[in-house]
């Protein structure tokens, strides 16, 4: 029997790339995560305040949490020695800060929702990530239908997603096994795209949705370390 869970809006995060007018913020150490979701790029390096803090993050992976100076910082992202982008952003001391390289462009996402980031060793750990695209043409309100391992193999959970809000979702916990994610316009029946993958016990994966200038949605599955 197919069941639909209550639709949930994925927690919003603030897209802060290029906000040179932001205040310096408090001094101290912040936590930074680098996620690489561009299949056409080699490994990426990230520099914060003139120092390399992440080196050789390969496609399809996300770094572990990196201690970096907090407050207003200049961030440079490179691949094969070429600069992909430079960002001026305030690195929060209260939340995990994330850089997502999607569509060949680095974007800064400041996590503003509570997330312990605690990986459970006997569960499949999954989060959803949305990278805001350059177009606002509909559909921008989507339903994400997730089929997960369960006593009832036909059970489907439905989440709501506003793709105009950059988001780095909190960890969700499931039984290990095979998963499928299908993205549909809110209230519609046409599947825009879908992906399927396996998650083992104790493994963490991020499902990254991005939208190109052509209006086409693309999805990548990234392994978090």
C-alpha positions as CSV (number, residue, x, y, z in Angstrom):
1,X,0.0,0.0,0.0
2,X,1.4,3.4,-1.0
3,X,1.5,6.0,1.8
4,X,2.4,9.6,1.6
5,X,4.1,11.4,4.6
6,X,3.1,14.9,5.4
7,X,4.9,17.3,3.0
8,X,7.7,19.2,4.7
9,X,9.4,22.4,3.5
10,X,13.1,21.8,3.4
11,X,14.8,24.2,5.9
12,X,15.9,27.4,4.2
13,X,19.5,28.6,4.3
14,X,20.9,32.0,3.3
15,X,22.7,32.3,0.0
16,X,25.5,34.7,1.1
17,X,28.0,34.6,-1.8
18,X,29.3,37.9,-2.9
19,X,27.8,39.8,0.1
20,X,30.8,42.2,0.4
21,X,28.6,44.6,2.5
22,X,28.2,42.2,5.4
23,X,29.6,43.0,8.8
24,X,32.8,41.3,9.8
25,X,31.1,39.2,12.4
26,X,32.6,37.7,15.6
27,X,36.2,36.4,15.7
28,X,36.9,32.7,16.4
29,X,36.8,29.4,14.6
30,X,34.0,28.4,12.3
31,X,33.2,25.1,10.6
32,X,33.2,24.7,6.9
33,X,32.2,21.9,4.5
34,X,33.1,21.7,0.8
35,X,30.9,19.8,-1.5
36,X,31.9,19.0,-5.1
37,X,28.9,18.3,-7.5
38,X,30.3,19.2,-10.9
39,X,31.2,16.1,-12.9
40,X,33.2,18.0,-15.6
41,X,35.6,19.4,-13.0
42,X,38.7,17.8,-11.4
43,X,39.4,18.1,-7.7
44,X,38.9,21.5,-6.1
45,X,41.0,23.4,-3.6
46,X,39.5,26.1,-1.2
47,X,41.4,29.0,0.3
48,X,40.1,31.0,3.2
49,X,41.9,34.2,4.2
50,X,44.9,33.4,2.1
51,X,45.4,29.8,3.5
52,X,44.4,26.6,1.8
53,X,41.9,24.8,4.0
54,X,40.7,22.1,1.6
55,X,42.8,20.4,-1.0
56,X,41.8,17.9,-3.7
57,X,38.1,17.5,-2.9
58,X,37.1,15.2,-5.8
59,X,33.8,15.1,-7.7
60,X,31.0,13.3,-6.0
61,X,32.3,13.9,-2.5
62,X,32.1,16.4,0.4
63,X,34.8,17.1,2.8
64,X,34.6,16.6,6.5
65,X,34.1,19.6,8.7
66,X,37.1,22.0,8.5
67,X,38.0,24.5,11.2
68,X,38.5,27.9,9.6
69,X,38.7,31.5,10.9
70,X,35.2,32.9,11.4
71,X,33.7,36.3,10.5
72,X,34.2,38.2,7.3
73,X,36.5,36.1,5.0
74,X,37.7,36.1,1.4
75,X,37.3,32.7,-0.2
76,X,38.9,31.5,-3.4
77,X,38.0,28.2,-5.0
78,X,40.3,26.6,-7.6
79,X,40.5,23.5,-9.8
80,X,43.6,22.5,-11.7
81,X,45.1,25.9,-10.7
82,X,42.4,27.9,-12.3
83,X,40.1,30.1,-10.2
84,X,36.5,29.0,-10.3
85,X,35.2,31.8,-8.2
86,X,36.0,34.3,-5.3
87,X,33.5,34.8,-2.5
88,X,33.3,37.4,0.3
89,X,31.2,35.9,3.1
90,X,30.7,35.9,6.8
91,X,31.5,32.5,8.3
92,X,29.2,31.8,11.1
93,X,30.4,30.4,14.4
94,X,27.0,29.1,15.3
95,X,26.2,27.0,12.2
96,X,28.0,24.8,9.7
97,X,29.0,26.9,6.6
98,X,29.0,25.1,3.3
99,X,30.6,25.7,-0.1
100,X,28.9,23.8,-2.9
101,X,30.6,23.6,-6.3
102,X,27.7,23.0,-8.8
103,X,27.4,23.8,-12.4
104,X,31.1,24.7,-12.3
105,X,30.4,27.6,-10.0
106,X,31.1,27.8,-6.2
107,X,28.2,29.0,-4.0
108,X,28.4,29.8,-0.3
109,X,25.6,28.3,1.8
110,X,25.4,29.2,5.5
111,X,23.6,26.6,7.5
112,X,21.0,28.4,9.6
113,X,18.9,25.5,10.8
114,X,19.8,23.2,13.7
115,X,21.7,20.1,12.6
116,X,23.8,18.1,14.9
117,X,25.4,16.4,11.8
118,X,25.5,13.3,13.9
119,X,26.0,10.2,11.7
120,X,24.3,7.1,13.0
121,X,26.4,4.0,12.4
122,X,23.5,1.6,11.9
123,X,21.4,3.9,9.7
124,X,21.5,5.3,6.2
125,X,22.2,9.1,6.6
126,X,20.8,11.3,3.9
127,X,20.4,15.0,3.4
128,X,18.8,17.1,0.6
129,X,20.6,20.1,-0.9
130,X,19.2,22.8,-3.3
131,X,21.4,25.2,-5.2
132,X,19.5,28.2,-6.5
133,X,19.7,28.5,-10.3
134,X,19.9,31.6,-12.5
135,X,16.3,31.4,-13.7
136,X,13.0,31.9,-11.9
137,X,10.8,30.3,-14.6
138,X,8.3,27.8,-13.2
139,X,8.2,25.2,-11.9
140,X,10.1,26.4,-8.9
141,X,7.8,24.7,-6.3
142,X,8.6,21.0,-6.4
143,X,7.5,17.8,-4.7
144,X,10.3,15.4,-3.9
145,X,9.0,11.8,-3.6
146,X,11.4,9.5,-1.8
147,X,11.1,5.8,-1.9
148,X,13.1,4.3,1.0
149,X,13.8,0.8,2.4
150,X,11.0,-0.1,4.8
151,X,8.8,-2.9,5.9
152,X,6.4,-1.7,3.3
153,X,8.5,-1.5,0.0
154,X,5.9,0.7,-1.7
155,X,5.9,3.5,1.0
156,X,6.7,6.9,-0.4
157,X,7.6,10.1,1.5
158,X,6.8,13.4,0.0
159,X,8.8,16.6,0.8
160,X,8.1,20.1,-0.5
161,X,10.9,22.1,-2.0
162,X,11.1,25.8,-3.0
163,X,13.9,25.9,-5.5
164,X,14.3,29.6,-5.1
165,X,15.7,29.1,-1.6
166,X,19.2,27.8,-1.3
167,X,19.1,25.0,1.3
168,X,21.5,22.5,2.9
169,X,19.1,20.2,4.7
170,X,19.5,18.4,8.0
171,X,20.5,14.8,8.1
172,X,17.6,12.3,7.8
173,X,17.9,8.7,9.0
174,X,16.6,5.6,7.2
175,X,17.1,1.9,7.0
176,X,20.1,1.1,4.8
177,X,19.4,0.0,1.2
178,X,18.2,1.3,-2.1
179,X,16.6,4.8,-2.5
180,X,14.9,6.7,-5.3
181,X,14.3,10.4,-5.5
182,X,11.7,11.8,-8.0
183,X,11.2,15.5,-8.5
184,X,7.8,16.7,-9.8
185,X,6.1,20.1,-10.1
186,X,4.0,20.8,-7.0
187,X,0.5,19.5,-7.7
188,X,1.7,17.9,-11.0
189,X,2.2,14.3,-12.1
190,X,5.1,14.7,-14.6
191,X,8.5,13.6,-13.3
192,X,11.1,16.2,-14.1
193,X,14.0,14.0,-13.1
194,X,14.9,11.1,-10.8
195,X,17.9,9.4,-9.4
196,X,18.4,6.1,-7.6
197,X,21.3,5.0,-5.3
198,X,22.2,2.8,-2.4
199,X,23.2,3.9,1.1
200,X,25.0,1.5,3.5
201,X,24.7,1.5,7.3
202,X,26.8,4.4,8.6
203,X,27.2,6.0,5.2
204,X,26.2,9.6,4.5
205,X,25.0,10.9,1.1
206,X,23.7,14.3,0.0
207,X,21.3,14.6,-2.9
208,X,22.1,17.9,-4.6
209,X,19.6,19.6,-6.9
210,X,20.7,22.4,-9.2
211,X,19.1,24.2,-12.1
212,X,21.0,25.5,-15.1
213,X,20.4,28.7,-17.1
214,X,18.4,26.6,-19.6
215,X,15.9,25.9,-16.8
216,X,16.7,22.2,-16.7
217,X,17.0,20.6,-13.3
218,X,19.9,18.2,-12.6
219,X,20.6,16.1,-9.6
220,X,23.9,14.7,-8.2
221,X,24.5,12.2,-5.3
222,X,27.5,13.2,-3.2
223,X,29.2,11.1,-0.5
224,X,30.0,13.0,2.7
225,X,33.1,12.2,4.6
